Amino acid sequence: MNPPRIVVVGGGAGGLELVTRLGRKLGLRKRAEIVLVDRNTTHIWKPLLHEVATGVLDSSLDELSYQGHSSTHGYRYQLGTLSGLDREQRRITLAPIHDEKGLPVLAERTLEYDYLVLSLGSVSNDFGTPGVADHCYFLDSVKQAEAFRKAMLNTFLRYGDPGHHERSHLSVAIVGGGATGVELSAELLNATQMLKSYGYSEIDRNQLKIHLIEAAPRILPALPERIGNAARKELEKLGVEIHVNTKITTADDKGFTTADGSRLDADLTVWAAGVRGPSVLSELGLSTRPNHQVKVHQTMQSIDDERIFALGDCAACPQPGDKMVPPRAQAAHQQANHLYKNLVAMLEGKPLQDFNYRDMGSLISLAHFDAVGSLMHGASARGLFIEGMLAKLFYASLYRLHQKAIYGATRTALKIVVDRLNNWLRPKMKLH
Ligand SMILES: Cc1cc2nc3c(=O)[nH]c(=O)nc-3n(C[C@H](O)[C@H](O)[C@H](O)COP(=O)(O)OP(=O)(O)OC[C@H]3O[C@@H](n4cnc5c(N)ncnc54)[C@H](O)[C@@H]3O)c2cc1C
């Protein structure tokens, strides 16, 4: 008899950690066949995308090749984009793949499963705001982050040409005062300094105007107020103009119009407000929320089908007290660990355990300028507030934990050494 096949769709912060653990425990021992499907050939940890967008991180140095990783970690990788689900036949459909010229590479395919895990992550939510999809940059994928980086470099070059620019300063408007918008604002100021130090542009921090726009009364509304206040203070000190209680009603090629009719013109506009599940999740015949997240029980099983699980940003996982697991990398990490245990238990005929999210705190990086956050929310309502070097260290450790889960401790230690060497040997940002 063939071993059961566990198909995981989405190799991100949660999905890749899950297949790595399942592969080691079950795949290498042929106790189960583990298959990872992802629409990309490589993985980058999503919280690094603001660094890719500003060029501070060269994605080609940090990305993991699914094919290479799968060959030594006991799972099989299949390139593909989920487009359909047949629950009766227990199979998923993967959309046809075309190359950049539109020529067919792979036809539509199906893949059978015994257990299916959906870990497709999320995309920014433009709430149907007119003009946003056409005129704003998003940071949902490496491709989008790279598109922003190229536009940013061109804008800096354009401003270097004295005959060209109309305004006295270059401006960037970022909608969404959550972690992405806040971290991108600080990283842009850092990138401006670096571009000047490499002689790429003459623009200094004072000539870059960043508008950070948030509809709620304060930035970082999902985090404790103290973190929001500390981040605001630091960003304002750096010259970022923060607009709270400001709702964007339209976007166009010159900037944004707000609900009170005022204009916010900018050279570059970024939409980083709100998250929702990918639309395909509502086309699979599973129960979803209006934001396309798959409704699951606390065991992470779909409420419609006990053979289907969802984790991370794409899952609406309830918690005691009418709460939901938040869309965060640390939640995806914890859920991957929990689901690994549940899937192993399931194959051994043991009962599944409920997932309980433990909020270990929240950390926000303000590039090299600062970091702020709090630890151990679970232990006290407000958590232990930290900033400066300590916060920076804890922030970096989040990524190292992800690396440890996918590479193991020894390789992660070696990667830290290689990162240090690269920092010393290579330019501190991607300039091409
Ligand atoms: C700029 C930025 C900064 C952030 N900072 C933080 C932070 O500081 N702390 C924090 O906790 N969280 C942060 N987050 C949020 C965090 O990145 C997410 O919560 C986390 O990545 C969710 O993990 P996931 O596994 O659910 O999805 P993801 O990591 O997004 O992975 C989803 C995977 O699914 C694949 N996929 C999508 N659709 C399909 C399809 N149809 N078919 C096949 N494959 C598909 C994608 O290619 C991707 O590999 C940040 C996010 C951004 C964008």
PDBQT file of the ligand as one rigid body, heavy atoms in Angstrom, charges set to zero:
ROOT
HETATM    1  C1  LIG A 501       6.811  43.920   4.513  1.00  0.00    +0.000 C 
HETATM    2  C2  LIG A 501       6.213  42.985   5.544  1.00  0.00    +0.000 A 
HETATM    3  C3  LIG A 501       6.683  43.016   6.854  1.00  0.00    +0.000 A 
HETATM    4  C4  LIG A 501       6.164  42.144   7.802  1.00  0.00    +0.000 A 
HETATM    5  N1  LIG A 501       6.682  42.184   9.060  1.00  0.00    +0.000 NA
HETATM    6  C5  LIG A 501       6.247  41.297   9.977  1.00  0.00    +0.000 A 
HETATM    7  C6  LIG A 501       6.824  41.263  11.280  1.00  0.00    +0.000 A 
HETATM    8  O1  LIG A 501       7.711  42.079  11.587  1.00  0.00    +0.000 OA
HETATM    9  N2  LIG A 501       6.370  40.349  12.162  1.00  0.00    +0.000 N 
HETATM   10  C7  LIG A 501       5.392  39.445  11.838  1.00  0.00    +0.000 A 
HETATM   11  O2  LIG A 501       5.030  38.606  12.677  1.00  0.00    +0.000 OA
HETATM   12  N3  LIG A 501       4.815  39.444  10.622  1.00  0.00    +0.000 NA
HETATM   13  C8  LIG A 501       5.210  40.338   9.677  1.00  0.00    +0.000 A 
HETATM   14  N4  LIG A 501       4.646  40.351   8.432  1.00  0.00    +0.000 N 
HETATM   15  C9  LIG A 501       3.548  39.390   8.146  1.00  0.00    +0.000 C 
HETATM   16  C10 LIG A 501       4.123  38.001   7.806  1.00  0.00    +0.000 C 
HETATM   17  O3  LIG A 501       4.976  38.124   6.698  1.00  0.00    +0.000 OA
HETATM   18  C11 LIG A 501       3.004  37.020   7.497  1.00  0.00    +0.000 C 
HETATM   19  O4  LIG A 501       2.107  36.984   8.580  1.00  0.00    +0.000 OA
HETATM   20  C12 LIG A 501       3.552  35.608   7.249  1.00  0.00    +0.000 C 
HETATM   21  O5  LIG A 501       4.470  35.601   6.173  1.00  0.00    +0.000 OA
HETATM   22  C13 LIG A 501       2.409  34.642   6.958  1.00  0.00    +0.000 C 
HETATM   23  O6  LIG A 501       2.934  33.387   6.676  1.00  0.00    +0.000 OA
HETATM   24  P1  LIG A 501       2.134  32.384   5.729  1.00  0.00    +0.000 P 
HETATM   25  O7  LIG A 501       2.887  31.090   5.723  1.00  0.00    +0.000 OA
HETATM   26  O8  LIG A 501       0.704  32.353   6.118  1.00  0.00    +0.000 OA
HETATM   27  O9  LIG A 501       2.175  33.046   4.270  1.00  0.00    +0.000 OA
HETATM   28  P2  LIG A 501       3.384  33.544   3.383  1.00  0.00    +0.000 P 
HETATM   29  O10 LIG A 501       4.639  33.602   4.143  1.00  0.00    +0.000 OA
HETATM   30  O11 LIG A 501       2.906  34.764   2.700  1.00  0.00    +0.000 OA
HETATM   31  O12 LIG A 501       3.517  32.382   2.284  1.00  0.00    +0.000 OA
HETATM   32  C14 LIG A 501       2.499  32.101   1.342  1.00  0.00    +0.000 C 
HETATM   33  C15 LIG A 501       3.076  31.234   0.243  1.00  0.00    +0.000 C 
HETATM   34  O13 LIG A 501       2.003  30.785  -0.579  1.00  0.00    +0.000 OA
HETATM   35  C16 LIG A 501       2.378  30.876  -1.951  1.00  0.00    +0.000 C 
HETATM   36  N5  LIG A 501       1.132  31.009  -2.727  1.00  0.00    +0.000 N 
HETATM   37  C17 LIG A 501       0.227  32.017  -2.673  1.00  0.00    +0.000 A 
HETATM   38  N6  LIG A 501      -0.812  31.766  -3.496  1.00  0.00    +0.000 NA
HETATM   39  C18 LIG A 501      -0.559  30.566  -4.080  1.00  0.00    +0.000 A 
HETATM   40  C19 LIG A 501      -1.274  29.745  -5.018  1.00  0.00    +0.000 A 
HETATM   41  N7  LIG A 501      -2.495  30.085  -5.521  1.00  0.00    +0.000 N 
HETATM   42  N8  LIG A 501      -0.731  28.562  -5.413  1.00  0.00    +0.000 NA
HETATM   43  C20 LIG A 501       0.491  28.184  -4.922  1.00  0.00    +0.000 A 
HETATM   44  N9  LIG A 501       1.205  28.902  -4.034  1.00  0.00    +0.000 NA
HETATM   45  C21 LIG A 501       0.675  30.073  -3.606  1.00  0.00    +0.000 A 
HETATM   46  C22 LIG A 501       3.285  32.098  -2.002  1.00  0.00    +0.000 C 
HETATM   47  O14 LIG A 501       4.162  32.069  -3.131  1.00  0.00    +0.000 OA
HETATM   48  C23 LIG A 501       4.053  31.973  -0.666  1.00  0.00    +0.000 C 
HETATM   49  O15 LIG A 501       5.232  31.205  -0.831  1.00  0.00    +0.000 OA
HETATM   50  C24 LIG A 501       5.128  41.223   7.449  1.00  0.00    +0.000 A 
HETATM   51  C25 LIG A 501       4.639  41.200   6.134  1.00  0.00    +0.000 A 
HETATM   52  C26 LIG A 501       5.168  42.079   5.188  1.00  0.00    +0.000 A 
HETATM   53  C27 LIG A 501       4.626  42.043   3.768  1.00  0.00    +0.000 C 
ENDROOT
TORSDOF 0
